[in-house]
Amino acid sequence: MAKHTVTIIQPARTTLHSDYTMEIKSDDAILGKLSISKGGVDWFPKHSKKPWALTWEEFAVLLDAYCRDRPSVKAFIKNLRKG
């Protein structure tokens, strides 16, 4: 099983519009960065300069869709792991 590491990068000082960023690693390989802000979440895949930006409402819909269609999502992930 892969070892996962999450590093939280806090803003230097608390300001109204500062984001929290998490660097996500699997077996010491960077998967991407997740930036959390008042307006939503941004996912920066590995080596990407542009994020997948979602509002909180869009993020909630994405998670709801994942939970409703979990068997097909699990099958998709399983196929990805096979290579």
NORGI-V737021 format. One line per field, one symbol per residue. ss: DSSP state (H for helix, E for strand, - for the rest). A space follows every 50 residues. Layout:
# NORGI-V737021
ss = ???
This chain:
# NORGI-V737021
ss = ---EEEEEE----------EEEEEEE--EEEEEEEE---EEEEEE----- -EEEEHHHHHHHHHHHHH-HHHHHHHHHHHHH-
